[in-house]
Amino acid sequence: MCSRTSRARPKTIRTGRPRSAEADVAILDATRAALVELGWSKLTMGDVAHRAGVAKTTLYRRWAGKNELVVDAVAVLFDELELPDRGSLAADIEGVVLQFATLLERPEARTALMAVVAESTRDEPLRERIRVSIVSRQKRLVLEGRERAQTRGELPTQSDPQAAARTADLIFDVIAGAVVHRALVSAEPVDEDWVRRFTAVLLGGLRAA
C-alpha cells in the first residue's frame, strides 16, 4: 500500500537555481573592466569569473563564450539611452545624440564597442549578435522619435510599411555612424555646437525625403 501511494505522488521537477540578476550585473561589469585593463586578446572567461566573484561554470551557463559575453556587456550600456520628449524633433535628436556621445566618452563603452566591432570583421556570428543585441534594440529610439514627430505634425506619416522601415534604418545608420566616427575615429568633440549643426543637416534631409 505504501509503495503504491509513493508511486502515485507527482515527481518533483528540478529546475536548478534561478538565474541571479545580481550575478549578471557583476559579470557584465567585470567584463567591461577587464576589457579596459587587458584588451580583447588577453580577456578570458576565467579572468571575468574571478573579477565577478563567481565560478567559471556560472559564466558558461549564461554565455557560450567570450564573444557573446562582451556583446551583452556592451548592449546593456546602450540600453541606457533614452529619448525624453523635449518638445520638438530637433530638440529630441540633439538630446539623444548628446547622450550617445556622453556614453562613448566612458572608457568601458568606448573600449568594448571598438573591440567587438574590430573582432566582428572576421566573425560573421559575432556581427549577427551585434546586429540583434545592439543595433536592432537601439532602433527603438528612431521609431519612437519618428512617431512622436508625426504626432506633432513635424513629419508626414508613411503609408508604406516597408518604406517606413527603410527610412528608419537609414536614420539610425546616419546618426550612429556620424557620432561613432566623430567620437571614436576622428577623435573630435561631439559638443552642442556640432550636434546643432548635425541635427540641422539631418532634418534637412528628412524633410527633402
MDTraj code that builds the backbone (N, CA, C; nanometers):
import mdtraj as md
import numpy as np

residues = "MET CYS SER ARG THR SER ARG ALA ARG PRO LYS THR ILE ARG THR GLY ARG PRO ARG SER ALA GLU ALA ASP VAL ALA ILE LEU ASP ALA THR ARG ALA ALA LEU VAL GLU LEU GLY TRP SER LYS LEU THR MET GLY ASP VAL ALA HIS ARG ALA GLY VAL ALA LYS THR THR LEU TYR ARG ARG TRP ALA GLY LYS ASN GLU LEU VAL VAL ASP ALA VAL ALA VAL LEU PHE ASP GLU LEU GLU LEU PRO ASP ARG GLY SER LEU ALA ALA ASP ILE GLU GLY VAL VAL LEU GLN PHE ALA THR LEU LEU GLU ARG PRO GLU ALA ARG THR ALA LEU MET ALA VAL VAL ALA GLU SER THR ARG ASP GLU PRO LEU ARG GLU ARG ILE ARG VAL SER ILE VAL SER ARG GLN LYS ARG LEU VAL LEU GLU GLY ARG GLU ARG ALA GLN THR ARG GLY GLU LEU PRO THR GLN SER ASP PRO GLN ALA ALA ALA ARG THR ALA ASP LEU ILE PHE ASP VAL ILE ALA GLY ALA VAL VAL HIS ARG ALA LEU VAL SER ALA GLU PRO VAL ASP GLU ASP TRP VAL ARG ARG PHE THR ALA VAL LEU LEU GLY GLY LEU ARG ALA ALA".split()
xyz = np.array([
    [0.0824, -0.1206, 0.0000],
    [0.0000, 0.0000, 0.0000],
    [0.0858, 0.1256, 0.0000],
    [0.1859, 0.1223, 0.0883],
    [0.2716, 0.2391, 0.0963],
    [0.3449, 0.2628, -0.0344],
    [0.3876, 0.1540, -0.0986],
    [0.4613, 0.1716, -0.2231],
    [0.3719, 0.2279, -0.3319],
    [0.2409, 0.1830, -0.3360],
    [0.1507, 0.2362, -0.4357],
    [0.1266, 0.3857, -0.4135],
    [0.1134, 0.4238, -0.2836],
    [0.0925, 0.5651, -0.2521],
    [0.2123, 0.6486, -0.2963],
    [0.3316, 0.5921, -0.2725],
    [0.4517, 0.6641, -0.3098],
    [0.4616, 0.6824, -0.4610],
    [0.4224, 0.5752, -0.5348],
    [0.4293, 0.5851, -0.6798],
    [0.3292, 0.6858, -0.7348],
    [0.2170, 0.7065, -0.6624],
    [0.1119, 0.7957, -0.7096],
    [0.1475, 0.9426, -0.6922],
    [0.2484, 0.9694, -0.6084],
    [0.2846, 1.1096, -0.5841],
    [0.3529, 1.1688, -0.7066],
    [0.3192, 1.2929, -0.7419],
    [0.3846, 1.3569, -0.8569],
    [0.5326, 1.3783, -0.8298],
    [0.6125, 1.3644, -0.9326],
    [0.7558, 1.3830, -0.9179],
    [0.7888, 1.5317, -0.9103],
    [0.8878, 1.5617, -0.8298],
    [0.9352, 1.6989, -0.8202],
    [1.0284, 1.7273, -0.9365],
    [1.0000, 1.8345, -1.0118],
    [1.0835, 1.8708, -1.1256],
    [1.1923, 1.9670, -1.0784],
    [1.3161, 1.9295, -1.1032],
    [1.4283, 2.0135, -1.0639],
    [1.4611, 2.1103, -1.1782],
    [1.4588, 2.2330, -1.1472],
    [1.4873, 2.3335, -1.2495],
    [1.6205, 2.4044, -1.2261],
    [1.6897, 2.3687, -1.1196],
    [1.8152, 2.4359, -1.0910],
    [1.7922, 2.5683, -1.0207],
    [1.9018, 2.6280, -0.9780],
    [1.8895, 2.7568, -0.9095],
    [1.8488, 2.8652, -1.0072],
    [1.7590, 2.9547, -0.9646],
    [1.7181, 3.0623, -1.0558],
    [1.8357, 3.1525, -1.0886],
    [1.8334, 3.2093, -1.2080],
    [1.9409, 3.2983, -1.2520],
    [1.9416, 3.4232, -1.1654],
    [2.0585, 3.4617, -1.1199],
    [2.0710, 3.5759, -1.0305],
    [2.0967, 3.7032, -1.1097],
    [2.0080, 3.8009, -1.0937],
    [2.0273, 3.9298, -1.1609],
    [2.1530, 3.9986, -1.1088],
    [2.1799, 3.9835, -0.9783],
    [2.2992, 4.0444, -0.9207],
    [2.4256, 3.9852, -0.9810],
    [2.4253, 3.8531, -1.0036],
    [2.5413, 3.7891, -1.0654],
    [2.5600, 3.8381, -1.2078],
    [2.4487, 3.8540, -1.2819],
    [2.4578, 3.9033, -1.4190],
    [2.5223, 4.0421, -1.4229],
    [2.4786, 4.1300, -1.3343],
    [2.5331, 4.2655, -1.3303],
    [2.6822, 4.2612, -1.2972],
    [2.7191, 4.1800, -1.1985],
    [2.8597, 4.1690, -1.1592],
    [2.9450, 4.1161, -1.2738],
    [2.8928, 4.0192, -1.3468],
    [2.9675, 3.9597, -1.4582],
    [2.9870, 4.0607, -1.5710],
    [2.8825, 4.1330, -1.6072],
    [2.8929, 4.2296, -1.7166],
    [2.9813, 4.3479, -1.6777],
    [2.9727, 4.3910, -1.5519],
    [3.0627, 4.4961, -1.5031],
    [3.2075, 4.4492, -1.5105],
    [3.2305, 4.3252, -1.4675],
    [3.3661, 4.2698, -1.4682],
    [3.4189, 4.2560, -1.6101],
    [3.3317, 4.2214, -1.7024],
    [3.3727, 4.2073, -1.8423],
    [3.4218, 4.3400, -1.8977],
    [3.3476, 4.4459, -1.8742],
    [3.3885, 4.5773, -1.9249],
    [3.5176, 4.6245, -1.8582],
    [3.5314, 4.5996, -1.7282],
    [3.6541, 4.6391, -1.6582],
    [3.7743, 4.5627, -1.7122],
    [3.7553, 4.4342, -1.7394],
    [3.8647, 4.3534, -1.7929],
    [3.9049, 4.3989, -1.9325],
    [3.8063, 4.4386, -2.0131],
    [3.8363, 4.4882, -2.1476],
    [3.9212, 4.6144, -2.1424],
    [3.8866, 4.7057, -2.0534],
    [3.9619, 4.8302, -2.0417],
    [4.1050, 4.8016, -1.9973],
    [4.1200, 4.7099, -1.9024],
    [4.2524, 4.6823, -1.8457],
    [4.3370, 4.5906, -1.9338],
    [4.2745, 4.4868, -1.9911],
    [4.3505, 4.3828, -2.0600],
    [4.3418, 4.3898, -2.2120],
    [4.2313, 4.4453, -2.2639],
    [4.2085, 4.4399, -2.4078],
    [4.1440, 4.3088, -2.4470],
    [4.0978, 4.3046, -2.5726],
    [4.0233, 4.1876, -2.6204],
    [4.1074, 4.0599, -2.6151],
    [4.2274, 4.0646, -2.6662],
    [4.3071, 3.9426, -2.6834],
    [4.3414, 3.8751, -2.5514],
    [4.3609, 3.9519, -2.4454],
    [4.4007, 3.8941, -2.3175],
    [4.2829, 3.8628, -2.2257],
    [4.1657, 3.9107, -2.2613],
    [4.0486, 3.8846, -2.1765],
    [4.0095, 3.7373, -2.1853],
    [3.9840, 3.6751, -2.0716],
    [3.9409, 3.5357, -2.0678],
    [3.8173, 3.5223, -1.9803],
    [3.7456, 3.4156, -2.0024],
    [3.6281, 3.3882, -1.9194],
    [3.6690, 3.3677, -1.7740],
    [3.7847, 3.3037, -1.7539],
    [3.8326, 3.2812, -1.6177],
    [3.8617, 3.4109, -1.5455],
    [3.9207, 3.5083, -1.6156],
    [3.9502, 3.6367, -1.5531],
    [3.8213, 3.7089, -1.5154],
    [3.7225, 3.7044, -1.6048],
    [3.5943, 3.7679, -1.5751],
    [3.5286, 3.7029, -1.4536],
    [3.5303, 3.5709, -1.4492],
    [3.4704, 3.4993, -1.3356],
    [3.5373, 3.5398, -1.2051],
    [3.6704, 3.5488, -1.2073],
    [3.7444, 3.5873, -1.0860],
    [3.7066, 3.7281, -1.0416],
    [3.7009, 3.8203, -1.1363],
    [3.6664, 3.9589, -1.1020],
    [3.5236, 3.9699, -1.0495],
    [3.4331, 3.8901, -1.1073],
    [3.2922, 3.8974, -1.0675],
    [3.2635, 3.8182, -0.9407],
    [3.3583, 3.7362, -0.8988],
    [3.3375, 3.6553, -0.7782],
    [3.2418, 3.5398, -0.7990],
    [3.2425, 3.4814, -0.9194],
    [3.1555, 3.3673, -0.9492],
    [3.2398, 3.2541, -1.0078],
    [3.1836, 3.1359, -1.0120],
    [3.2516, 3.0221, -1.0734],
    [3.2486, 3.0361, -1.2255],
    [3.3518, 2.9831, -1.2904],
    [3.3554, 2.9922, -1.4362],
    [3.2367, 2.9186, -1.4987],
    [3.1907, 2.8128, -1.4330],
    [3.0739, 2.7406, -1.4847],
    [2.9502, 2.8300, -1.4859],
    [2.9447, 2.9275, -1.3948],
    [2.8324, 3.0212, -1.3932],
    [2.8289, 3.1027, -1.5217],
    [2.9460, 3.1441, -1.5695],
    [2.9520, 3.2184, -1.6953],
    [2.9051, 3.1321, -1.8111],
    [2.9546, 3.0077, -1.8165],
    [2.9234, 2.9231, -1.9318],
    [2.7777, 2.8768, -1.9321],
    [2.7113, 2.8846, -1.8180],
    [2.5671, 2.8563, -1.8179],
    [2.4892, 2.9691, -1.8832],
    [2.5479, 3.0883, -1.8862],
    [2.4795, 3.2056, -1.9405],
    [2.5280, 3.2416, -2.0811],
    [2.6579, 3.2276, -2.1043],
    [2.7166, 3.2682, -2.2320],
    [2.8055, 3.1560, -2.2860],
    [2.7950, 3.1319, -2.4154],
    [2.8719, 3.0229, -2.4763],
    [3.0207, 3.0547, -2.4818],
    [3.0554, 3.1818, -2.4884],
    [3.1959, 3.2189, -2.4978],
    [3.2159, 3.3676, -2.4838],
    [3.3391, 3.4105, -2.5062],
    [3.3771, 3.5498, -2.4851],
    [3.3015, 3.6445, -2.5774],
    [3.2822, 3.6061, -2.7022],
    [3.2147, 3.6945, -2.7967],
    [3.0762, 3.7345, -2.7483],
    [2.9970, 3.6346, -2.7108],
    [2.8607, 3.6608, -2.6654],
    [2.8603, 3.7451, -2.5382],
    [2.9531, 3.7137, -2.4491],
    [2.9607, 3.7856, -2.3218],
    [2.9922, 3.9329, -2.3441],
    [3.0899, 3.9617, -2.4274],
    [3.1310, 4.1008, -2.4486],
    [3.0207, 4.1802, -2.5181],
    [2.9545, 4.1217, -2.6164],
    [2.8452, 4.1925, -2.6834],
    [2.7357, 4.2280, -2.5843],
    [2.7002, 4.1356, -2.4977],
    [2.5962, 4.1650, -2.3986],
    [2.6429, 4.2719, -2.2996],
    [2.7725, 4.2716, -2.2684],
    [2.8261, 4.3735, -2.1781],
    [2.8164, 4.5120, -2.2411],
    [2.8333, 4.5193, -2.3739],
    [2.8180, 4.6463, -2.4449],
    [2.6701, 4.6829, -2.4572],
    [2.5872, 4.5841, -2.4880],
    [2.4456, 4.6103, -2.5154],
    [2.3750, 4.6751, -2.3973],
    [2.4070, 4.6326, -2.2757],
    [2.3370, 4.6903, -2.1605],
    [2.3703, 4.8375, -2.1427],
    [2.4887, 4.8801, -2.1868],
    [2.5222, 5.0222, -2.1803],
    [2.4352, 5.1024, -2.2761],
    [2.4165, 5.0510, -2.3979],
    [2.3350, 5.1216, -2.4958],
    [2.1873, 5.1207, -2.4581],
    [2.1462, 5.0222, -2.3803],
    [2.0069, 5.0196, -2.3339],
    [1.9770, 5.1350, -2.2387],
    [2.0811, 5.2014, -2.1893],
    [2.0604, 5.3165, -2.1004],
    [2.0111, 5.4400, -2.1770],
    [2.0303, 5.4420, -2.3092],
    [1.9901, 5.5579, -2.3885],
    [1.8385, 5.5750, -2.3865],
    [1.7948, 5.6982, -2.3731],
    [1.6520, 5.7284, -2.3686],
    [1.6223, 5.8443, -2.4630],
    [1.4937, 5.8634, -2.4923],
    [1.4521, 5.9730, -2.5802],
    [1.3404, 6.0512, -2.5119],
    [1.3741, 6.1338, -2.4137],
    [1.2701, 6.2134, -2.3480],
    [1.2117, 6.3155, -2.4447],
    [1.0853, 6.3487, -2.4241],
    [1.0157, 6.4460, -2.5084],
    [1.0640, 6.5858, -2.4713],
    [1.1372, 6.6477, -2.5631],
    [1.1903, 6.7817, -2.5377],
    [1.1135, 6.8892, -2.6146],
    [1.0001, 6.8505, -2.6747],
    [0.9120, 6.9494, -2.7346],
    [0.9189, 6.9632, -2.8852],
    [1.0273, 6.9183, -2.9467],
    [1.0389, 6.9265, -3.0928],
    [1.1307, 6.8161, -3.1409],
    [1.1201, 6.7824, -3.2699],
    [1.2055, 6.6782, -3.3254],
    [1.3525, 6.7180, -3.3167],
    [1.3831, 6.8441, -3.3468],
    [1.5219, 6.8896, -3.3405],
    [1.5786, 6.8732, -3.1998],
    [1.5004, 6.9147, -3.1003],
    [1.5473, 6.9039, -2.9623],
    [1.5619, 6.7587, -2.9193],
    [1.4694, 6.6735, -2.9646],
    [1.4782, 6.5310, -2.9312],
    [1.6054, 6.4700, -2.9886],
    [1.6355, 6.5028, -3.1154],
    [1.7563, 6.4488, -3.1791],
    [1.8808, 6.4986, -3.1069],
    [1.8860, 6.6268, -3.0789],
    [2.0023, 6.6821, -3.0099],
    [2.0227, 6.6147, -2.8748],
    [1.9143, 6.5894, -2.8043],
    [1.9255, 6.5278, -2.6728],
    [1.9810, 6.3870, -2.6788],
    [1.9315, 6.3048, -2.7697],
    [1.9775, 6.1664, -2.7751],
    [2.1189, 6.1578, -2.8310],
    [2.1558, 6.2476, -2.9244],
    [2.2924, 6.2474, -2.9771],
    [2.3918, 6.2833, -2.8674],
    [2.3580, 6.3816, -2.7854],
    [2.4458, 6.4187, -2.6747],
    [2.4566, 6.3059, -2.5729],
    [2.3465, 6.2349, -2.5482],
    [2.3510, 6.1176, -2.4607],
    [2.4465, 6.0125, -2.5158],
    [2.4319, 5.9860, -2.6447],
    [2.5152, 5.8863, -2.7112],
    [2.6630, 5.9245, -2.7014],
    [2.6929, 6.0506, -2.7266],
    [2.8311, 6.0969, -2.7181],
    [2.8867, 6.0838, -2.5774],
    [2.8045, 6.1154, -2.4788],
    [2.8476, 6.1021, -2.3393],
    [2.8765, 5.9567, -2.3056],
    [2.7927, 5.8670, -2.3573],
    [2.8153, 5.7246, -2.3349],
    [2.9488, 5.6811, -2.3941],
    [2.9790, 5.7289, -2.5146],
    [3.1036, 5.6893, -2.5809],
    [3.2269, 5.7476, -2.5142],
    [3.2093, 5.8472, -2.4271],
    [3.3223, 5.9015, -2.3526],
    [3.3648, 5.8083, -2.2393],
    [3.2784, 5.7185, -2.2004],
    [3.3120, 5.6264, -2.0918],
    [3.4113, 5.5222, -2.1428],
    [3.5245, 5.5040, -2.0754],
    [3.6264, 5.4103, -2.1240],
    [3.5733, 5.2702, -2.1489],
    [3.4854, 5.2217, -2.0599],
    [3.4350, 5.0863, -2.0766],
    [3.3464, 5.0724, -2.1994],
    [3.2710, 5.1784, -2.2322],
    [3.1855, 5.1742, -2.3507],
    [3.2688, 5.1858, -2.4769],
    [3.3605, 5.2812, -2.4779],
    [3.4450, 5.3040, -2.5956],
    [3.5298, 5.1805, -2.6264],
    [3.5959, 5.1260, -2.5251],
    [3.6837, 5.0108, -2.5459],
    [3.6051, 4.8883, -2.5893],
    [3.4939, 4.8637, -2.5233],
    [3.4152, 4.7443, -2.5544],
    [3.3571, 4.7520, -2.6949],
    [3.3053, 4.8685, -2.7327],
    [3.2460, 4.8819, -2.8657],
    [3.3511, 4.8638, -2.9743],
    [3.4644, 4.9299, -2.9595],
    [3.5704, 4.9183, -3.0593],
    [3.6206, 4.7742, -3.0686],
    [3.6269, 4.7055, -2.9556],
    [3.6770, 4.5680, -2.9550],
    [3.5839, 4.4739, -3.0308],
    [3.4535, 4.4826, -3.0034],
    [3.3617, 4.3900, -3.0704],
    [3.3481, 4.4215, -3.2185],
    [3.3538, 4.5501, -3.2541],
    [3.3451, 4.5861, -3.3962],
    [3.4676, 4.5341, -3.4708],
    [3.5855, 4.5520, -3.4123],
    [3.7078, 4.5040, -3.4770],
    [3.7059, 4.3519, -3.4917],
    [3.6661, 4.2834, -3.3873],
    [3.6640, 4.1370, -3.3921],
    [3.5590, 4.0854, -3.4895],
    [3.4492, 4.1577, -3.5049],
    [3.3393, 4.1119, -3.5905],
    [3.3741, 4.1149, -3.7385],
    [3.4813, 4.1849, -3.7757],
    [3.5187, 4.1908, -3.9167],
    [3.5583, 4.0543, -3.9710],
    [3.5937, 3.9620, -3.8819],
    [3.6301, 3.8274, -3.9265],
    [3.5447, 3.7197, -3.8589],
    [3.4307, 3.7617, -3.8068],
    [3.3460, 3.6669, -3.7338],
    [3.1991, 3.7003, -3.7632],
    [3.1396, 3.6299, -3.8608],
    [3.0019, 3.6593, -3.9000],
    [2.9012, 3.6357, -3.7869],
    [2.9112, 3.5263, -3.7098],
    [2.8174, 3.5098, -3.5973],
    [2.8243, 3.6252, -3.4977],
    [2.9452, 3.6790, -3.4770],
    [2.9584, 3.7929, -3.3863],
    [2.8908, 3.9161, -3.4461],
    [2.9051, 3.9388, -3.5786],
    [2.8358, 4.0510, -3.6425],
    [2.6856, 4.0387, -3.6259],
    [2.6348, 3.9169, -3.6418],
    [2.4912, 3.8961, -3.6273],
    [2.4456, 3.9243, -3.4848],
    [2.5266, 3.8837, -3.3877],
    [2.4888, 3.9093, -3.2482],
    [2.4885, 4.0593, -3.2202],
    [2.5834, 4.1324, -3.2781],
    [2.5859, 4.2776, -3.2624],
    [2.4601, 4.3390, -3.3222],
    [2.4222, 4.2916, -3.4418],
    [2.3014, 4.3443, -3.5064],
    [2.1784, 4.3217, -3.4190],
    [2.1663, 4.2014, -3.3639],
    [2.0479, 4.1660, -3.2858],
    [2.0481, 4.2338, -3.1491],
    [2.1605, 4.2276, -3.0794],
    [2.1658, 4.2711, -2.9399],
    [2.1871, 4.4208, -2.9213],
    [2.2484, 4.4862, -3.0190],
    [2.2769, 4.6293, -3.0045],
    [2.2008, 4.7114, -3.1079],
    [2.2260, 4.6858, -3.2363],
    [2.1683, 4.7710, -3.3414],
    [2.0166, 4.7641, -3.3418],
    [1.9614, 4.6444, -3.3513],
    [1.8154, 4.6307, -3.3603],
    [1.7460, 4.6863, -3.2363],
    [1.8056, 4.6646, -3.1209],
    [1.7431, 4.7136, -2.9980],
    [1.7427, 4.8656, -2.9921],
    [1.8463, 4.9300, -3.0444],
    [1.8531, 5.0750, -3.0349],
    [1.7738, 5.1464, -3.1426],
    [1.7278, 5.0744, -3.2436],
    [1.6414, 5.1367, -3.3441],
    [1.5082, 5.1799, -3.2838],
    [1.4801, 5.1307, -3.1642],
    [1.3582, 5.1733, -3.0937],
    [1.3569, 5.3253, -3.0762],
    [1.4741, 5.3851, -3.0591],
    [1.4816, 5.5294, -3.0385],
    [1.4377, 5.6048, -3.1638],
    [1.4781, 5.5549, -3.2798],
    [1.4372, 5.6171, -3.4062],
    [1.2869, 5.6047, -3.4248],
    [1.2346, 5.4849, -3.4000],
    [1.0912, 5.4630, -3.4181],
    [1.0099, 5.5496, -3.3227],
    [1.0567, 5.5589, -3.1992],
    [0.9866, 5.6414, -3.1004],
    [0.9905, 5.7886, -3.1391],
    [1.1075, 5.8355, -3.1816],
    [1.1201, 5.9765, -3.2195],
    [1.0393, 6.0108, -3.3424],
    [1.0383, 5.9210, -3.4408],
    [0.9615, 5.9472, -3.5625],
    [0.8119, 5.9494, -3.5333],
    [0.7657, 5.8547, -3.4536],
    [0.6225, 5.8523, -3.4196],
    [0.5822, 5.9792, -3.3451],
    [0.6675, 6.0245, -3.2559],
    [0.6370, 6.1461, -3.1805],
    [0.6332, 6.2673, -3.2738],
    [0.7281, 6.2727, -3.3690],
    [0.7316, 6.3843, -3.4634],
    [0.6107, 6.3818, -3.5559],
    [0.5659, 6.2629, -3.5940],
    [0.4469, 6.2530, -3.6782],
    [0.3228, 6.2975, -3.6023],
    [0.3159, 6.2649, -3.4748],
    [0.2030, 6.3087, -3.3926],
    [0.2006, 6.4609, -3.3811],
    [0.3188, 6.5220, -3.3719],
    [0.3261, 6.6684, -3.3637],
    [0.2994, 6.7342, -3.4995],
    [0.3040, 6.6575, -3.6068],
    [0.2884, 6.7140, -3.7402],
    [0.4190, 6.7605, -3.8009],
    [0.5306, 6.7228, -3.7408],
    [0.6615, 6.7650, -3.7915],
    [0.7091, 6.6782, -3.9077],
    [0.6622, 6.5541, -3.9128],
    [0.6970, 6.4628, -4.0213],
    [0.5695, 6.3994, -4.0751],
    [0.5656, 6.3719, -4.2047],
    [0.4474, 6.3038, -4.2598],
    [0.4468, 6.1564, -4.2234],
    [0.3285, 6.0990, -4.2180],
    [0.3162, 5.9552, -4.1932],
    [0.3396, 5.8806, -4.3240],
    [0.4199, 5.7748, -4.3192],
    [0.4465, 5.6939, -4.4374],
    [0.3471, 5.5779, -4.4424],
    [0.2751, 5.5687, -4.5516],
    [0.1724, 5.4649, -4.5630],
    [0.2301, 5.3285, -4.5980],
    [0.3479, 5.3259, -4.6563],
    [0.4112, 5.2003, -4.6954],
    [0.5006, 5.1512, -4.5817],
    [0.4648, 5.0422, -4.5143],
    [0.5448, 4.9937, -4.4000],
    [0.6891, 4.9615, -4.4367],
    [0.7104, 4.9068, -4.5553],
    [0.8466, 4.8730, -4.5954],
    [0.9302, 4.9983, -4.6172],
    [0.8710, 5.0985, -4.6785],
    [0.9416, 5.2248, -4.6975],
    [0.9713, 5.2908, -4.5632],
    [0.8769, 5.2819, -4.4709],
    [0.8966, 5.3393, -4.3376],
    [1.0112, 5.2693, -4.2653],
    [1.0189, 5.1370, -4.2805],
    [1.1259, 5.0614, -4.2162],
    [1.2618, 5.0971, -4.2749],
    [1.2663, 5.1131, -4.4080],
    [1.3927, 5.1516, -4.4718],
    [1.4370, 5.2904, -4.4272],
    [1.3408, 5.3809, -4.4132],
    [1.3739, 5.5155, -4.3669],
    [1.4295, 5.5126, -4.2250],
    [1.3668, 5.4327, -4.1392],
    [1.4133, 5.4212, -4.0007],
    [1.5555, 5.3658, -3.9960],
    [1.5821, 5.2648, -4.0792],
    [1.7166, 5.2081, -4.0848],
    [1.8180, 5.3147, -4.1272],
    [1.7808, 5.3944, -4.2270],
    [1.8717, 5.4968, -4.2779],
    [1.8993, 5.6033, -4.1723],
    [1.7945, 5.6469, -4.1024],
    [1.8118, 5.7475, -3.9972],
    [1.9065, 5.6954, -3.8895],
    [1.8844, 5.5709, -3.8487],
    [1.9704, 5.5122, -3.7456],
    [2.1151, 5.5077, -3.7922],
    [2.1361, 5.4613, -3.9166],
    [2.2720, 5.4498, -3.9697],
    [2.3411, 5.5854, -3.9751],
    [2.2672, 5.6882, -4.0170],
    [2.3255, 5.8214, -4.0281],
    [2.3672, 5.8733, -3.8906],
    [2.2778, 5.8604, -3.7929],
    [2.3081, 5.9125, -3.6591],
    [2.4212, 5.8333, -3.5937],
    [2.4063, 5.7012, -3.5889],
    [2.5066, 5.6184, -3.5234],
    [2.6421, 5.6311, -3.5930],
    [2.6392, 5.6268, -3.7264],
    [2.7648, 5.6355, -3.7998],
    [2.8366, 5.7665, -3.7788],
    [2.7623, 5.8770, -3.7834],
    [2.8241, 6.0090, -3.7687],
    [2.8836, 6.0269, -3.6296],
    [2.8089, 5.9863, -3.5269],
    [2.8573, 6.0073, -3.3895],
    [2.9766, 5.9171, -3.3592],
    [2.9690, 5.7905, -3.3984],
    [3.0806, 5.6990, -3.3730],
    [3.2056, 5.7456, -3.4476],
    [3.1896, 5.7866, -3.5725],
    [3.3059, 5.8335, -3.6485],
    [3.3648, 5.9586, -3.5854],
    [3.2796, 6.0522, -3.5503],
    [3.3272, 6.1782, -3.4909],
    [3.4000, 6.1518, -3.3583],
    [3.3397, 6.0695, -3.2717],
    [3.3935, 6.0499, -3.1372],
    [3.5099, 5.9523, -3.1320],
    [3.5002, 5.8415, -3.2078],
    [3.5982, 5.7346, -3.1923],
    [3.7011, 5.7272, -3.3039],
    [3.6657, 5.7703, -3.4237],
    [3.7605, 5.7627, -3.5351],
    [3.8349, 5.8955, -3.5508],
    [3.7601, 6.0045, -3.5647],
    [3.8239, 6.1360, -3.5784],
    [3.8724, 6.1919, -3.4463],
    [3.8165, 6.1396, -3.3354],
    [3.8528, 6.1873, -3.2013],
    [3.8288, 6.3373, -3.1868],
    [3.7174, 6.3831, -3.2444],
    [3.6769, 6.5225, -3.2336],
    [3.5616, 6.5332, -3.1344],
    [3.5442, 6.6489, -3.0721],
    [3.4377, 6.6618, -2.9720],
    [3.2978, 6.6602, -3.0336],
    [3.2095, 6.5889, -2.9692],
    [3.0675, 6.5924, -3.0060],
    [3.0018, 6.6890, -2.9076],
    [3.0224, 6.8180, -2.9332],
    [2.9710, 6.9192, -2.8416],
    [2.8382, 6.9744, -2.8921],
    [2.7816, 7.0669, -2.8168],
    [2.6488, 7.1180, -2.8506],
    [2.6470, 7.1876, -2.9858],
    [2.7534, 7.2585, -3.0199],
    [2.7575, 7.3267, -3.1493],
    [2.7561, 7.2258, -3.2642],
    [2.8396, 7.1224, -3.2545],
    [2.8422, 7.0196, -3.3603],
    [2.7078, 6.9497, -3.3697],
    [2.6484, 6.9196, -3.2538],
    [2.5200, 6.8491, -3.2521],
    [2.4116, 6.9331, -3.3174],
    [2.4091, 7.0633, -3.2931],
    [2.3098, 7.1504, -3.3561],
    [2.3267, 7.1508, -3.5080],
    [2.4508, 7.1612, -3.5546],
    [2.4755, 7.1638, -3.6985],
    [2.4419, 7.0288, -3.7622],
    [2.4777, 6.9217, -3.6948],
    [2.4455, 6.7882, -3.7454],
    [2.2944, 6.7687, -3.7539],
    [2.2218, 6.8122, -3.6515],
    [2.0771, 6.7972, -3.6486],
    [2.0113, 6.8755, -3.7622],
    [2.0628, 6.9936, -3.7905],
    [2.0073, 7.0749, -3.8992],
    [2.0242, 7.0042, -4.0333],
    [2.1409, 6.9425, -4.0551],
    [2.1636, 6.8677, -4.1786],
    [2.0718, 6.7473, -4.1863],
    [2.0570, 6.6754, -4.0766],
    [1.9712, 6.5577, -4.0737],
    [1.8251, 6.5943, -4.1010],
    [1.7774, 6.7010, -4.0384],
    [1.6388, 6.7419, -4.0591],
    [1.6156, 6.7898, -4.2023],
    [1.7154, 6.8554, -4.2598],
    [1.7026, 6.8971, -4.3988],
    [1.6863, 6.7774, -4.4903],
    [1.7605, 6.6726, -4.4640],
    [1.7466, 6.5513, -4.5438],
    [1.6128, 6.4828, -4.5239],
    [1.5660, 6.4798, -4.3995],
    [1.4375, 6.4154, -4.3713],
    [1.3232, 6.4890, -4.4419],
    [1.3260, 6.6196, -4.4373],
    [1.2174, 6.6970, -4.4991],
    [1.2221, 6.6871, -4.6505],
    [1.3427, 6.6810, -4.7060],
    [1.3540, 6.6637, -4.8507],
    [1.3038, 6.5269, -4.8929],
    [1.3337, 6.4266, -4.8125],
    [1.2884, 6.2901, -4.8449],
    [1.1378, 6.2800, -4.8341],
])
top = md.Topology()
chain = top.add_chain()
for i, resn in enumerate(residues, 1):
    res = top.add_residue(resn, chain, resSeq=i)
    for name in ("N", "CA", "C"):
        top.add_atom(name, md.element.get_by_symbol(name[0]), res)
traj = md.Trajectory(xyz[None], top)
